[in-house]
């Protein structure tokens, strides 16, 4: 994308809606996505940071007046600068608290969507992280009512589960002028943030109101980082920020911006759903539509339901993709019909394997194997249809060949050539030559014997009349010839039946092979699910241990500082 597009807009009646053009862009992105969303009060400089993350000077609109420029949520998809085969999706949200809008519920919905869709959430504010700044982040306290993790227990508070699925949180403080000191000692930006989020002791209403937003931030976003940006340039130049040269900007501001971008690129993870399912651009688009439709209907977005719905969408699409692989390959093979049964079966086996691999690459949470079974059943039915097409092609070829080989005989019959004395033996010799040539050319055709049986039955009628008209043969010789002819016809029937039985056995063998392959595929899919589950468990344990180490480190540091202060 060379510029941002609107992904979530507002209809004339005030409801949120997803822009189809943006969804079409996401549908084409098969790569995993890192989603960085920025939220904050309007006119706080969100667009500048997003443009820098995109590696551009301009893109997202930078407003130079008190009017909010961004409406809804805008999206910009660019190649990730440090993660290979990954797309960076930047989401800039409409400024919160816009005086022209005057709709707090709309702001809450925008904030919730930013949380639900992102893997890193940047909260942009100005000045300092004081009580007012934290109160302005009131939307975080409303997440309990606006998002559910589980579909069961509608009234239950499952906010403790949020931490597993919520994005990394970055607080970007713009136009910061204070010294980073706590109790007279130098502090880092992260220590400054944690100090601002410190809870007050007590249970009074005033204390609880003070603590509530801080508790929510701590609880929902355990992974928190802070960046403090000085003024970018002289006040009179701020309105032209996107057109200024780097030399016109404050050196410290550029340094912090550079550190901010590097941190986002390095630490922002690929977006995942509940159960660790990796989100691609296509999935992100489906999620956006699902969440927006849910909110617009007045319902509360549920992460569990989103996973179930995504599983349905992705598995149906996986079946479709798999079938396209199979159909494409078999349609190509069909142009070569008729073929030997083993050739059709071999290609069917190869394509079935490719089809299953295509399905399993995209499928998600097909826990009962419902979609895989559906795919296998459809392939089985399609295979039967292609076998039928091959048989029809074989039948046409064999019939055309016999018609061509017997043209001379047909002409002789019309002219009465075989009704002369000795004509029967000549007829039998000509017929024998036709059959010999036919068998040489149709040695591997699946319908060769069946078509020949029908042809011989027709010629049996002709031979009967010729035999009776042949004056050269005695009655006894005619009887012997009649018996030989009937024996030959019976023999042809037996051969046709044997060929039919052989083909049926081959089909049964192929069916058994398909069943065994299906069992292997289901076992493989189940093993992959177990492996993913174990991996996610290990990652979860690792994250908890890391948080524990960080907490212990912070406690130790406080003890050390306390001992130093007592001296």
VOGU-3710 file (C-alpha; in Angstrom, 3 decimals, decimal comma):
1> xxxxxxxxxx> 0,000/0,000/0,000  1,329/3,403/-0,915  -1,037/5,232/1,444  -3,477/4,539/4,289  -7,138/3,627/3,681  -10,146/3,751/5,952  -11,004/0,308/7,320  -13,708/1,211/9,879  -16,058/4,107/9,230  -19,320/5,432/10,631
11> xxxxxxxxxx> -22,657/5,261/8,814  -25,105/8,158/8,624  -27,003/6,745/11,607  -23,837/6,636/13,715  -23,109/2,906/13,522  -19,652/1,536/12,794  -19,113/-0,266/9,492  -16,187/-1,954/7,732  -15,023/-0,651/4,359  -15,094/-3,388/1,719
21> xxxxxxxxxx> -12,103/-1,920/-0,149  -9,929/-2,309/2,969  -11,120/-5,897/3,463  -10,163/-6,699/-0,122  -6,623/-5,489/0,604  -6,387/-7,668/3,718  -7,841/-10,705/1,932  -4,771/-10,750/-0,318  -2,317/-10,792/2,618  -1,500/-14,416/3,466
31> xxxxxxxxxx> 1,450/-13,458/5,695  1,243/-13,232/9,500  0,593/-9,672/10,652  2,003/-7,516/13,427  -0,768/-5,038/14,233  0,132/-1,735/15,889  -2,778/0,521/16,834  -2,516/4,028/18,234  -5,223/5,585/20,402  -5,434/8,816/22,333
41> xxxxxxxxxx> -7,092/12,189/22,558  -7,523/14,051/19,293  -4,797/16,469/18,226  -2,017/14,742/20,203  0,240/13,856/17,257  -0,705/10,206/16,714  -0,333/10,432/12,932  3,315/11,495/13,040  4,354/8,391/14,974  2,403/6,097/12,652
51> xxxxxxxxxx> 3,966/7,672/9,568  7,391/7,106/11,080  6,546/3,445/11,761  5,559/3,169/8,099  8,951/4,612/7,161  7,320/7,629/5,516  7,216/11,366/6,065  3,552/11,627/5,108  0,592/9,274/4,914  -1,731/9,478/7,888
61> xxxxxxxxxx> -3,207/12,976/7,987  -1,532/15,426/10,371  -4,036/18,028/11,483  -2,834/21,587/12,013  -6,048/22,890/13,573  -8,196/21,986/16,557  -10,344/19,815/14,252  -9,779/16,049/14,385  -8,528/14,836/10,998  -8,875/11,054/11,391
71> xxxxxxxxxx> -12,394/9,624/11,471  -13,025/5,973/12,330  -9,956/3,736/12,004  -7,453/3,999/9,140  -5,123/1,227/8,042  -1,714/1,126/6,392  -0,136/-2,236/5,488  3,623/-2,255/4,815  6,316/-4,961/4,780  7,694/-5,436/8,277
81> xxxxxxxxxx> 11,151/-3,808/8,359  12,793/-6,484/10,544  10,585/-9,608/10,471  10,802/-11,596/7,229  7,605/-12,678/5,483  5,555/-10,596/7,904  3,295/-7,616/7,242  3,142/-4,622/9,566  -0,428/-3,327/9,842  -0,717/0,169/11,287
91> xxxxxxxxxx> -4,082/1,296/12,639  -4,659/4,936/13,458  -7,833/5,590/15,385  -10,074/8,579/15,464  -9,099/10,971/18,242  -10,878/10,295/21,515  -12,789/13,094/23,200  -13,508/15,041/19,989  -15,735/17,984/20,994  -17,569/17,865/17,646
101> xxxxxxxxxx> -18,518/14,245/18,181  -19,693/14,301/21,767  -20,322/10,537/21,853  -18,435/8,700/24,610  -19,928/5,340/23,604  -18,479/5,768/20,113  -15,069/6,503/21,659  -15,321/3,388/23,827  -16,126/1,253/20,775  -13,151/2,661/18,868
111> xxxxxxxxxx> -10,871/1,966/21,839  -12,220/-1,600/22,202  -11,663/-2,314/18,519  -8,086/-1,057/18,780  -7,512/-3,433/21,718  -9,179/-6,397/19,988  -7,374/-6,001/16,668  -3,850/-5,047/17,743  -0,833/-6,932/19,044  0,664/-3,634/20,291
121> xxxxxxxxxx> -1,466/-0,756/21,559  0,097/2,711/21,696  -1,656/5,225/23,936  -0,655/8,742/22,925  -1,022/11,646/25,359  0,473/15,071/26,020  2,252/16,635/28,943  2,660/14,265/31,857  1,239/11,033/33,236  -0,730/12,669/36,010
131> xxxxxxxxxx> -4,113/11,881/37,485  -5,886/13,763/34,708  -4,023/11,831/31,992  -4,937/8,516/33,620  -8,555/9,562/34,035  -8,634/10,446/30,342  -7,838/6,777/29,752  -11,261/6,001/31,240  -12,000/3,594/28,384  -9,751/0,958/29,930
141> xxxxxxxxxx> -12,131/0,703/32,900  -15,017/-0,026/30,527  -13,332/-3,012/28,862  -14,918/-5,382/31,395  -18,355/-4,450/30,059  -17,313/-4,187/26,389  -15,337/-7,425/25,859  -15,932/-11,031/26,918  -13,435/-13,872/26,775  -15,870/-16,776/27,180
151> xxxxxxxxxx> -19,339/-17,174/25,759  -20,631/-19,155/28,765  -21,580/-17,436/31,987  -22,803/-14,214/30,443  -22,792/-12,264/33,670  -19,510/-13,643/34,948  -16,446/-11,407/35,191  -13,760/-13,046/33,078  -11,532/-9,977/32,942  -8,732/-11,973/34,591
161> xxxxxxxxxx> -8,420/-13,787/31,254  -7,810/-10,543/29,311  -4,091/-10,604/29,968  -3,707/-13,730/27,842  -5,068/-12,052/24,729  -4,573/-8,315/25,155  -1,827/-6,423/23,287  1,469/-5,063/24,559  0,876/-1,554/25,924  3,037/1,486/25,140
171> xxxxxxxxxx> 2,356/4,888/26,649  3,801/7,638/24,455  3,935/10,928/26,324  4,292/13,843/23,907  5,664/17,333/24,664  7,166/16,065/27,910  9,110/18,779/29,774  9,628/17,406/33,288  12,806/15,855/34,662  12,603/12,096/35,099
181> xxxxxxxxxx> 13,085/12,024/38,855  11,257/10,172/41,603  11,887/11,235/45,188  14,803/13,302/43,932  16,483/10,378/42,175  16,898/9,744/38,452  14,304/7,377/37,038  13,740/5,581/33,776  10,658/6,181/31,646  9,240/2,801/32,677
191> xxxxxxxxxx> 9,809/3,580/36,364  8,046/6,899/35,799  5,049/5,029/34,321  4,925/2,511/37,194  5,157/5,337/39,729  2,201/7,060/38,041  0,220/3,795/38,195  0,976/3,265/41,896  -2,132/2,501/43,964  -3,189/4,431/47,043
201> xxxxxxxxxx> -3,913/2,504/50,241  -7,436/2,645/51,611  -11,013/1,775/50,653  -12,732/5,144/50,547  -14,743/6,096/47,478  -12,178/8,707/46,478  -9,291/6,219/46,813  -11,182/3,551/44,863  -11,943/6,032/42,065  -8,253/6,931/42,010
211> xxxxxxxxxx> -7,148/3,285/41,920  -9,674/1,846/39,451  -8,071/2,984/36,137  -4,605/2,174/37,505  -5,705/-1,310/38,573  -7,238/-1,937/35,140  -4,072/-0,872/33,316  -1,916/-3,040/35,588  -4,278/-6,000/35,330  -5,060/-5,929/31,622
221> xxxxxxxxxx> -1,672/-4,799/30,324  1,101/-6,411/32,387  3,564/-5,770/29,559  3,955/-1,977/29,679  6,520/0,427/28,262  6,776/4,204/28,351  8,395/6,707/25,989  8,615/10,437/26,748  8,990/12,771/23,751  10,165/16,368/24,096
231> xxxxxxxxxx> 8,695/19,132/21,906  9,524/18,251/18,283  10,261/21,817/17,185  9,383/25,444/17,786  5,627/25,965/18,381  5,192/28,002/15,205  6,562/25,101/13,106  4,480/22,276/14,605  1,671/22,787/12,084  4,177/21,954/9,302
241> xxxxxxxxxx> 5,671/18,911/11,030  5,295/16,518/8,070  7,072/18,883/5,686  9,991/19,779/7,979  13,496/18,467/7,348  15,131/16,413/10,133  17,476/19,370/10,714  14,441/21,470/11,729  13,446/18,977/14,434  14,778/18,682/17,963
251> xxxxxxxxxx> 17,637/16,181/18,141  16,347/14,596/21,335  12,874/14,249/19,790  14,359/12,418/16,800  16,368/10,138/19,095  13,307/9,162/21,126  11,255/8,649/17,959  13,972/6,404/16,559  14,109/4,377/19,804  10,326/4,126/19,817
261> xxxxxxxxxx> 10,234/2,757/16,264  13,035/0,264/16,916  11,286/-0,959/20,056  7,973/-1,433/18,239  9,664/-3,312/15,385  11,590/-5,569/17,763  9,087/-6,246/20,541  5,711/-6,172/18,794  4,639/-9,755/18,199  2,581/-11,325/15,448
271> xxxxxxxxxx> -1,119/-11,054/16,278  -2,593/-14,299/17,627  -6,058/-15,425/18,656  -7,167/-17,506/21,614  -5,384/-20,883/21,467  -2,383/-19,277/19,792  -3,765/-19,196/16,244  -1,601/-16,942/14,055  -3,497/-14,086/12,410  -2,862/-13,307/8,739
281> xxxxxxxxxx> -4,098/-10,254/6,872  -7,071/-12,249/5,622  -7,981/-13,350/9,147  -7,549/-9,800/10,483  -10,061/-8,562/7,931  -12,556/-11,242/8,951  -12,007/-10,373/12,608  -12,568/-6,667/11,982  -15,839/-7,392/10,184  -16,953/-9,801/12,899
291> xxxxxxxxxx> -16,176/-7,419/15,786  -17,695/-4,384/14,069  -20,889/-6,273/13,156  -21,170/-7,500/16,756  -20,733/-4,009/18,221  -23,130/-2,463/15,684  -25,772/-5,034/16,647  -25,515/-3,921/20,270  -23,891/-7,156/21,434  -20,568/-7,563/23,261
301> xxxxxxxxxx> -17,605/-8,978/21,285  -16,555/-12,367/22,651  -13,040/-13,707/22,034  -14,177/-17,329/22,324  -16,995/-16,818/19,836  -14,582/-15,027/17,525  -12,320/-18,079/17,528  -15,261/-20,400/16,832  -16,489/-18,179/14,013  -12,961/-17,850/12,590
311> xxxxxxxxxx> -12,591/-21,626/12,724  -15,768/-21,987/10,671  -14,674/-19,367/8,118  -11,109/-20,651/7,825  -12,047/-24,341/7,675  -14,675/-23,738/5,021  -12,104/-21,751/3,047  -9,507/-24,494/3,658  -11,879/-27,094/2,195  -12,506/-24,842/-0,795
321> xxxxxxxxxx> -8,779/-24,256/-1,366  -8,056/-27,966/-1,099  -10,796/-28,848/-3,575  -9,465/-26,253/-6,017  -6,075/-27,985/-5,925  -7,691/-31,363/-6,594  -10,085/-30,161/-9,295  -7,403/-28,168/-11,094  -5,086/-31,182/-11,249  -7,788/-33,641/-12,292
331> xxxxxxxxxx> -9,208/-31,306/-14,940  -5,724/-31,073/-16,420  -5,467/-34,883/-16,354  -8,929/-35,135/-17,927  -7,597/-33,611/-21,162  -5,520/-36,802/-21,568  -8,456/-39,219/-21,073  -8,804/-42,098/-21,699  -6,025/-43,427/-19,476  -5,311/-46,657/-17,659
341> xxxxxxxxxx> -7,041/-46,946/-14,310  -3,691/-47,094/-12,490  -2,599/-43,818/-14,112  -5,798/-42,063/-13,017  -5,462/-43,565/-9,515  -1,814/-42,535/-9,183  -2,569/-38,924/-10,089  -5,598/-38,992/-7,796  -3,379/-40,153/-4,915  -0,823/-37,404/-5,552
351> xxxxxxxxxx> -3,499/-34,726/-5,770  -5,298/-36,069/-2,680  -2,094/-35,691/-0,687  -1,561/-32,143/-1,980  -5,200/-31,335/-1,230  -4,933/-32,542/2,354  -1,691/-30,615/2,865  -3,354/-27,461/1,511  -6,305/-27,968/3,841  -4,182/-28,624/6,924
361> xxxxxxxxxx> -2,006/-25,605/6,221  -5,032/-23,318/6,536  -7,449/-25,282/8,729  -7,955/-24,162/12,314  -9,443/-26,041/15,251  -11,079/-28,797/13,226  -11,126/-30,700/16,496  -13,715/-33,319/15,518  -12,308/-33,680/12,006  -15,652/-32,584/10,562
371> xxxxxxxxxx> -14,184/-30,477/7,771  -11,409/-32,925/6,928  -14,002/-35,705/6,639  -16,136/-33,477/4,424  -13,128/-32,797/2,201  -12,254/-36,493/1,938  -15,844/-37,450/1,119  -16,059/-34,785/-1,586  -12,763/-35,931/-3,096  -14,021/-39,527/-3,108
381> xxxxxxxxxx> -17,174/-38,471/-4,979  -15,163/-36,366/-7,416  -12,786/-39,274/-8,031  -15,763/-41,481/-8,903  -16,949/-38,812/-11,349  -13,528/-38,582/-13,001  -13,370/-42,379/-13,270  -16,731/-42,229/-15,008  -15,427/-39,522/-17,374  -12,407/-41,684/-18,118
391> xxxxxxxxxx> -14,629/-44,694/-18,821  -16,849/-42,652/-21,128  -13,791/-41,353/-22,985  -12,478/-44,922/-23,270  -15,830/-46,148/-24,546  -15,993/-43,423/-27,222  -12,444/-44,125/-28,329  -13,003/-47,888/-28,547  -16,280/-47,485/-30,410  -14,722/-45,063/-32,885
401> xxxxxxxxxx> -11,760/-47,376/-33,379  -13,972/-50,431/-34,052  -16,099/-48,381/-36,412  -12,980/-47,356/-38,333  -11,454/-50,869/-38,394  -14,701/-52,469/-39,567  -15,493/-49,992/-42,364  -14,305/-52,435/-45,086  -16,280/-55,314/-43,542  -19,397/-53,147/-43,359
411> xxxxxxxxxx> -19,030/-52,276/-47,052  -18,560/-55,977/-47,965  -21,705/-56,857/-46,031  -23,670/-54,254/-47,950  -22,385/-55,623/-51,245  -23,186/-59,257/-50,280  -19,520/-60,236/-50,555  -19,796/-62,832/-47,764  -22,914/-64,578/-49,106  -20,909/-66,470/-51,763
421> xxxxxxxxxx> -19,659/-70,043/-51,155  -16,773/-69,950/-48,678  -17,869/-66,470/-47,540  -18,271/-67,503/-43,912  -14,574/-68,407/-43,523  -13,601/-65,108/-45,192  -15,954/-63,240/-42,809  -14,425/-65,007/-39,791  -10,892/-64,196/-41,011  -11,757/-60,526/-41,555
431> xxxxxxxxxx> -13,383/-60,384/-38,109  -10,346/-62,020/-36,543  -8,074/-59,396/-38,182  -10,282/-56,572/-36,891  -10,228/-57,966/-33,317  -6,456/-58,468/-33,419  -5,813/-54,877/-34,578  -8,346/-53,568/-32,050  -6,719/-55,394/-29,124  -3,264/-54,144/-30,091
441> xxxxxxxxxx> -4,509/-50,550/-30,033  -6,749/-50,815/-26,955  -4,634/-53,036/-24,775  -4,943/-50,679/-21,770  -8,358/-49,100/-22,310  -10,705/-49,639/-19,375  -13,733/-50,187/-21,637  -11,967/-52,220/-24,367  -13,496/-55,589/-23,471  -16,971/-54,214/-22,846
451> xxxxxxxxxx> -17,107/-52,433/-26,220  -15,666/-55,468/-27,996  -18,311/-57,698/-26,399  -21,069/-55,456/-27,759  -19,415/-55,393/-31,210  -19,042/-59,188/-31,298  -22,686/-59,606/-30,314  -23,693/-57,467/-33,297  -21,447/-59,419/-35,646  -22,863/-62,673/-34,296
461> xxxxxxxxxx> -26,148/-61,813/-36,004  -24,333/-61,139/-39,312  -22,289/-64,313/-39,044  -25,443/-66,391/-38,448  -26,941/-65,286/-41,752  -23,645/-65,724/-43,630  -23,121/-69,182/-42,147  -26,559/-70,397/-43,219  -26,103/-68,970/-46,746  -22,681/-70,572/-47,308
471> xxxxxxxxxx> -23,326/-73,383/-49,840  -19,772/-74,690/-49,497  -20,285/-75,921/-45,930  -22,110/-79,119/-45,022  -24,752/-79,118/-42,289  -22,305/-80,816/-39,938  -19,610/-78,188/-40,625  -22,152/-75,419/-40,072  -23,040/-76,959/-36,696  -19,356/-77,049/-35,699
481> xxxxxxxxxx> -18,850/-73,447/-36,836  -21,953/-72,437/-34,882  -20,545/-74,028/-31,714  -17,162/-72,346/-32,248  -18,862/-68,991/-32,725  -20,924/-69,394/-29,553  -17,795/-70,453/-27,645  -15,951/-67,359/-28,902  -18,826/-65,112/-27,884  -19,005/-66,743/-24,460
491> xxxxxxxxxx> -15,259/-66,324/-24,063  -15,589/-62,619/-24,869  -18,331/-62,252/-22,275  -16,093/-63,921/-19,680  -13,194/-61,595/-20,530  -15,461/-58,532/-20,262  -16,735/-59,766/-16,885  -13,193/-60,418/-15,651  -12,133/-56,919/-16,709  -15,131/-55,445/-14,931
501> xxxxxxxxxx> -14,259/-57,413/-11,766  -10,617/-56,321/-11,982  -11,618/-52,681/-12,192  -14,009/-53,093/-9,272  -11,231/-54,653/-7,179  -8,912/-51,762/-8,097  -11,571/-49,280/-7,023  -12,025/-51,120/-3,728  -8,277/-51,124/-3,177  -8,205/-47,394/-3,847
511> xxxxxxxxxx> -11,073/-46,877/-1,410  -9,156/-48,799/1,296  -6,066/-46,710/0,586  -8,111/-43,512/0,863  -9,570/-44,654/4,187  -6,116/-45,462/5,554  -4,788/-42,132/4,290  -7,719/-40,326/5,910  -6,934/-41,984/9,259  -3,283/-40,968/8,942
521> xxxxxxxxxx> -4,317/-37,394/8,122  -6,614/-37,214/11,132  -3,884/-38,604/13,365  -1,427/-36,089/11,933  -3,856/-33,207/12,494  -4,526/-34,348/16,077  -0,776/-34,630/16,756  -0,263/-31,110/15,378  -3,022/-29,793/17,667  -1,390/-31,447/20,692
531> xxxxxxxxxx> 1,995/-30,054/19,706  0,555/-26,535/19,314  -1,209/-26,851/22,644  2,027/-27,928/24,368  3,941/-25,121/22,679  1,382/-22,531/23,792  1,518/-23,934/27,334  5,319/-23,625/27,352  5,097/-20,066/26,041  2,516/-19,207/28,691
541> xxxxxxxxxx> 4,711/-20,655/31,452  7,725/-18,774/30,066  5,758/-15,510/30,061  4,605/-16,044/33,652  8,155/-16,852/34,756  9,473/-13,740/32,984  6,857/-11,578/34,711  7,768/-13,201/38,023  11,463/-12,466/37,458  10,683/-8,851/36,594
551> xxxxxxxxxx> 8,535/-8,489/39,717  11,252/-10,004/41,924  13,809/-7,712/40,299  11,620/-4,666/41,005  11,104/-5,759/44,620  14,836/-6,271/45,078  15,528/-2,851/43,600  13,066/-1,223/45,981  14,752/-2,986/48,929  18,162/-1,819/47,755
561> xxxxxxx> 16,916/1,768/47,332  15,278/1,616/50,768  18,540/0,448/52,401  20,486/3,160/50,568  17,999/5,790/51,731  18,212/4,640/55,368  21,964/5,185/55,359
//
